[in-house]
Amino acid sequence: MTKRYVSLPDEAESGMREFIDEVDRRLASDEDTCAVVEDVLLDLSGDRDAYERWQAGAEVSAAERVRLQSYDPCNTTLESEYYAEKDEATFRRSKHLQWLWRQFDSLPIADNVEFALRFRRMLADHLFEECGENCRFFKGITFTYGHNITVGDNVVIHDDVHLDDRGTLTIGDRVSISDGVHIYSHDHDVVDQTEVRNYHTIVEDDVRLTYDSMVRAGCAVGENAIVGARGIVQHDVPAHHIAIGTPAKSVKIKPGWEDVATPLEEAGVNRQEERHIEYDLPEDLEVFDEFGRDLRPPR
C-alpha cells in the first residue's frame, strides 16, 4: 500500500461535516445560488464584519468595494462567459458553482487537505453532469463550464489540472490524473482561430495520465492505458497501451495484456471527427472578432 489512513480530531471532524452538509443542503434547495456562494465565501474568508459594515452604509475604498462585491458571483465574469455557443440557462448556475470552487482554492483553508477534498467532492455533485463515489479533487483544478463533465468512481485528479468541457468530457472509473495535465474538448481552426469546433473527449476506466501530459480534443485514451509525462495525445490511445512523447505514440503494451490489446503497429488512429459535436448559434447573436485581422491569403 502507498497510503496510510489519517483521521482528524473528533471536534474538527464534527465541525467539518456540519459545515459541508449545510452548504450541500443549501445548494440542493431552491435558494438563490448566488446568495449561497456569497455567504460561504464571506464566512470562509473572514470578511463578514467588513461586508456588514459596508451594507450598513459605512464608507469603503473603491478597492474594498470591488473585493466585497466579488464574493457575489453575479458581479463577476469568467472567460467561458464570452463563448457564443454555450447553453446560457445551464451556464448561469454552473458559473456560480465554478466561482465558488475557484475562490475556495484561493483561500488558505484550501490547504487543509481533508477538508478541501470533501468540500470539492460535494461541489462536484452540484457542478458536474455526473460525479461518482469516492473521488478526490486536489487544488487548482479548472474547468470551462463544469456542467459538461462526467466523472466515474474512485477518480483522483491532482493539482493544477485543466478539464476543458467546452465540448463534452467523460472520465471513467479509477482514473488517475497527475499534476499539470490538460484535457481538451474544443479545437481552433488553423487559419481562423475564432472558428471553434467542439468534441467529445474520453478517458476510459483505469487510465493514468501522468505529469504535464495533454489530451487533444476528440481523442480517446483507452481502458487501462498510460500516457507518459509530458506526452501529447493527438490520436486515440488503445486500451492497455503505454504512450509517450510528442506526439504521444504507443511504445509498449502493459505486461499481461498482450493477447487482448490492439497490436502496437495498429495504434495511432485519429477518430476525432467521429466525436465532433455540432452546435447552433442564435440568429440574433452579435458576433465580434477580437483579433480584427484580415485572414485572406496574399495574392
C-alpha positions as CSV (number, residue, x, y, z in Angstrom):
1,M,0.0,0.0,0.0
2,T,1.2,3.5,-0.8
3,K,-1.1,5.4,1.5
4,R,-2.0,5.3,5.2
5,Y,-5.2,6.2,7.0
6,V,-5.4,9.6,8.6
7,S,-8.1,10.9,10.8
8,L,-9.0,14.3,12.3
9,P,-9.7,15.1,16.0
10,D,-13.4,14.5,16.8
11,E,-14.2,18.2,17.2
12,A,-12.6,19.2,13.9
13,E,-14.4,16.2,12.1
14,S,-17.7,17.2,13.6
15,G,-17.4,20.9,12.6
16,M,-16.3,20.0,9.1
17,R,-19.2,17.6,8.5
18,E,-21.7,20.1,9.8
19,F,-20.4,22.9,7.5
20,I,-20.2,20.8,4.3
21,D,-23.6,19.3,4.9
22,E,-25.1,22.7,5.4
23,V,-23.7,24.1,2.1
24,D,-24.8,20.9,0.4
25,R,-28.3,21.3,1.6
26,R,-28.5,24.9,0.6
27,L,-27.2,24.2,-2.9
28,A,-29.7,21.4,-3.3
29,S,-32.6,23.7,-2.3
30,D,-34.5,26.4,-4.2
31,E,-32.3,29.1,-2.5
32,D,-30.6,31.5,-4.9
33,T,-27.2,30.0,-5.7
34,C,-25.6,33.5,-5.8
35,A,-26.6,34.1,-2.3
36,V,-25.3,30.8,-1.1
37,V,-21.9,31.3,-2.8
38,E,-21.6,34.8,-1.4
39,D,-22.4,33.6,2.2
40,V,-19.9,30.8,2.0
41,L,-17.1,32.9,0.6
42,L,-17.7,35.7,3.1
43,D,-17.5,33.4,6.1
44,L,-14.6,31.3,4.9
45,S,-12.6,34.4,4.1
46,G,-13.4,36.1,7.4
47,D,-14.8,39.2,5.7
48,R,-18.3,39.1,7.1
49,D,-17.8,42.0,9.5
50,A,-16.4,44.3,6.8
51,Y,-19.2,43.3,4.4
52,E,-21.9,44.1,7.0
53,R,-20.4,47.5,7.8
54,W,-20.4,48.3,4.1
55,Q,-24.0,47.1,3.7
56,A,-24.9,49.3,6.7
57,G,-23.6,52.4,4.8
58,A,-20.0,52.7,6.1
59,E,-17.6,54.3,3.7
60,V,-15.2,51.9,2.0
61,S,-12.5,52.5,-0.6
62,A,-13.0,51.5,-4.3
63,A,-10.7,48.5,-3.8
64,E,-12.6,47.3,-0.8
65,R,-15.9,47.7,-2.6
66,V,-14.6,45.6,-5.5
67,R,-13.4,42.9,-3.1
68,L,-16.7,42.8,-1.2
69,Q,-18.8,42.9,-4.3
70,S,-16.8,40.0,-5.9
71,Y,-18.0,37.5,-3.3
72,D,-21.2,37.5,-5.2
73,P,-20.6,35.6,-8.5
74,C,-23.3,37.7,-10.2
75,N,-20.8,40.6,-10.0
76,T,-18.1,38.7,-11.8
77,T,-17.3,37.3,-15.2
78,L,-15.3,34.1,-16.3
79,E,-13.6,33.6,-19.6
80,S,-16.1,31.0,-20.6
81,E,-18.9,33.5,-20.2
82,Y,-17.9,35.0,-23.5
83,Y,-18.2,31.8,-25.5
84,A,-21.0,32.3,-28.0
85,E,-22.2,28.7,-28.3
86,K,-22.7,28.0,-24.6
87,D,-26.0,26.9,-23.1
88,E,-27.0,30.2,-21.3
89,A,-29.5,28.6,-18.9
90,T,-27.2,25.8,-17.8
91,F,-24.2,28.1,-17.6
92,R,-26.0,30.6,-15.3
93,R,-25.9,28.1,-12.4
94,S,-22.6,26.4,-13.2
95,K,-20.8,29.7,-13.3
96,H,-21.8,30.4,-9.7
97,L,-20.6,27.0,-8.5
98,Q,-17.4,27.3,-10.6
99,W,-16.7,30.7,-8.9
100,L,-17.1,29.1,-5.5
101,W,-14.7,26.3,-6.4
102,R,-12.1,28.7,-7.8
103,Q,-12.4,31.2,-4.9
104,F,-12.3,28.5,-2.3
105,D,-9.0,27.3,-3.8
106,S,-7.5,30.8,-3.4
107,L,-8.2,30.7,0.4
108,P,-5.6,29.4,3.0
109,I,-8.1,26.9,4.2
110,A,-7.9,25.1,0.9
111,D,-4.5,23.7,2.0
112,N,-6.4,21.7,4.7
113,V,-6.4,18.5,2.5
114,E,-9.0,16.5,4.4
115,F,-11.5,19.4,4.5
116,A,-10.7,20.6,0.9
117,L,-11.1,17.2,-0.7
118,R,-14.6,16.7,0.9
119,F,-15.7,20.3,0.1
120,R,-14.7,20.0,-3.6
121,R,-16.3,16.5,-3.8
122,M,-19.6,18.0,-2.5
123,L,-19.3,20.8,-5.1
124,A,-18.7,18.3,-7.9
125,D,-22.1,16.7,-7.2
126,H,-23.7,20.0,-8.0
127,L,-21.4,21.3,-10.7
128,F,-20.7,18.3,-12.9
129,E,-23.1,16.4,-15.2
130,E,-22.3,13.4,-13.1
131,C,-19.8,12.5,-10.4
132,G,-19.2,9.1,-9.0
133,E,-18.3,7.9,-5.5
134,N,-15.0,8.4,-3.6
135,C,-13.5,10.9,-5.9
136,R,-10.6,13.2,-4.8
137,F,-10.1,16.6,-6.4
138,F,-6.9,18.5,-5.4
139,K,-6.1,22.2,-5.6
140,G,-6.1,24.4,-8.7
141,I,-8.3,22.3,-10.9
142,T,-10.1,24.5,-13.5
143,F,-12.9,23.9,-16.0
144,T,-14.5,25.7,-18.9
145,Y,-18.1,25.2,-17.6
146,G,-18.1,22.1,-15.4
147,H,-21.6,21.0,-16.4
148,N,-20.3,19.0,-19.4
149,I,-18.1,16.8,-17.3
150,T,-18.9,13.2,-16.3
151,V,-16.6,11.6,-13.8
152,G,-16.7,7.9,-12.6
153,D,-16.0,6.3,-9.3
154,N,-12.7,6.5,-7.4
155,V,-11.1,9.1,-9.6
156,V,-8.1,11.1,-8.4
157,I,-7.3,14.5,-10.1
158,H,-4.2,16.2,-8.7
159,D,-3.1,19.8,-8.6
160,D,-3.3,22.4,-11.4
161,V,-5.2,20.2,-13.9
162,H,-7.4,21.8,-16.6
163,L,-10.6,20.0,-17.6
164,D,-11.9,21.7,-20.7
165,D,-15.6,20.9,-21.2
166,R,-16.4,23.4,-23.9
167,G,-17.5,20.3,-25.7
168,T,-18.1,17.1,-23.6
169,L,-15.6,15.4,-21.3
170,T,-16.1,11.8,-20.0
171,I,-13.7,10.4,-17.4
172,G,-14.2,6.7,-16.4
173,D,-13.7,4.8,-13.1
174,R,-10.4,4.7,-11.2
175,V,-8.7,7.2,-13.4
176,S,-5.6,8.9,-12.1
177,I,-4.8,12.4,-13.5
178,S,-1.4,13.8,-12.3
179,D,-0.4,17.4,-11.7
180,G,-0.4,19.8,-14.6
181,V,-2.5,17.6,-17.0
182,H,-4.6,19.4,-19.6
183,I,-7.6,17.6,-21.3
184,Y,-9.3,19.5,-24.1
185,S,-12.7,19.1,-25.8
186,H,-12.5,22.1,-28.2
187,D,-10.1,23.0,-31.0
188,H,-9.5,26.0,-33.2
189,D,-9.2,26.3,-37.0
190,V,-5.6,26.7,-38.1
191,V,-6.4,29.7,-40.3
192,D,-9.2,31.5,-38.4
193,Q,-8.7,30.8,-34.7
194,T,-12.1,32.3,-33.9
195,E,-13.7,29.3,-35.6
196,V,-14.2,26.8,-32.7
197,R,-15.1,23.1,-33.1
198,N,-16.3,21.1,-30.1
199,Y,-15.8,17.4,-29.5
200,H,-16.4,14.6,-27.1
201,T,-13.1,13.6,-25.4
202,I,-13.0,10.3,-23.5
203,V,-10.7,9.0,-20.8
204,E,-11.7,5.4,-20.1
205,D,-11.5,3.3,-16.9
206,D,-8.2,2.8,-15.1
207,V,-6.3,5.2,-17.2
208,R,-3.2,7.1,-15.9
209,L,-2.4,10.5,-17.3
210,T,1.0,11.4,-15.9
211,Y,2.6,14.7,-15.2
212,D,2.1,17.6,-17.6
213,S,0.5,15.4,-20.3
214,M,-2.1,16.7,-22.7
215,V,-5.1,15.1,-24.4
216,R,-6.3,16.8,-27.6
217,A,-10.0,17.4,-28.2
218,G,-11.9,14.5,-29.6
219,C,-9.3,11.8,-28.6
220,A,-10.0,8.8,-26.5
221,V,-7.5,7.2,-24.1
222,G,-8.5,3.6,-23.8
223,E,-9.1,1.5,-20.8
224,N,-6.0,0.8,-18.5
225,A,-3.7,2.9,-20.7
226,I,-0.9,5.1,-19.6
227,V,0.2,8.4,-21.1
228,G,3.8,9.3,-20.1
229,A,4.9,12.6,-18.6
230,R,4.6,15.5,-21.0
231,G,3.1,13.3,-23.7
232,I,0.7,15.0,-26.1
233,V,-2.1,12.7,-27.2
234,Q,-3.0,13.6,-30.8
235,H,-4.7,10.3,-31.7
236,D,-6.6,7.6,-29.8
237,V,-4.5,5.6,-27.4
238,P,-5.7,1.9,-27.5
239,A,-6.6,0.1,-24.3
240,H,-3.6,-1.3,-22.2
241,H,-1.1,0.7,-24.2
242,I,1.7,2.9,-22.8
243,A,2.1,6.0,-25.0
244,I,4.9,8.6,-24.6
245,G,6.4,11.5,-26.5
246,T,5.3,14.5,-28.5
247,P,3.1,13.5,-30.2
248,A,2.4,10.5,-27.9
249,K,3.0,7.1,-29.6
250,S,2.3,3.7,-28.3
251,V,5.6,2.1,-27.4
252,K,4.6,-0.8,-25.2
253,I,1.6,-2.9,-24.1
254,K,1.2,-3.5,-20.4
255,P,2.6,-6.8,-19.4
256,G,-0.1,-9.5,-19.3
257,W,-2.4,-7.7,-21.7
258,E,-0.7,-8.5,-24.9
259,D,-3.3,-11.1,-26.1
260,V,-6.2,-8.7,-25.8
261,A,-4.7,-5.4,-26.7
262,T,-4.5,-3.8,-30.2
263,P,-1.1,-4.5,-31.7
264,L,1.4,-1.7,-31.5
265,E,1.6,-1.3,-35.3
266,E,-2.2,-0.7,-35.4
267,A,-2.2,2.2,-32.9
268,G,-2.2,5.9,-33.7
269,V,-5.7,6.2,-35.3
270,N,-7.3,9.6,-35.2
271,R,-11.1,9.3,-34.6
272,Q,-11.6,13.0,-33.7
273,E,-14.2,13.6,-36.4
274,E,-16.4,10.8,-35.1
275,R,-16.7,12.7,-31.9
276,H,-17.4,16.2,-33.4
277,I,-20.3,18.0,-31.6
278,E,-22.3,20.3,-33.8
279,Y,-23.9,23.4,-32.3
280,D,-26.1,26.3,-33.5
281,L,-25.7,29.9,-32.7
282,P,-28.6,32.3,-32.1
283,E,-29.6,34.2,-35.2
284,D,-29.6,37.5,-33.3
285,L,-26.1,36.9,-31.9
286,E,-23.9,40.0,-32.2
287,V,-20.6,38.5,-33.3
288,F,-17.3,40.3,-33.0
289,D,-13.7,39.3,-33.9
290,E,-11.4,40.1,-31.0
291,F,-8.4,40.0,-33.3
292,G,-9.7,42.1,-36.1
293,R,-7.4,40.5,-38.7
294,D,-7.6,40.2,-42.4
295,L,-7.4,36.4,-43.0
296,R,-7.4,36.4,-46.8
297,P,-4.3,34.7,-48.3
298,P,-1.9,37.1,-50.1
299,R,-2.4,37.3,-53.9
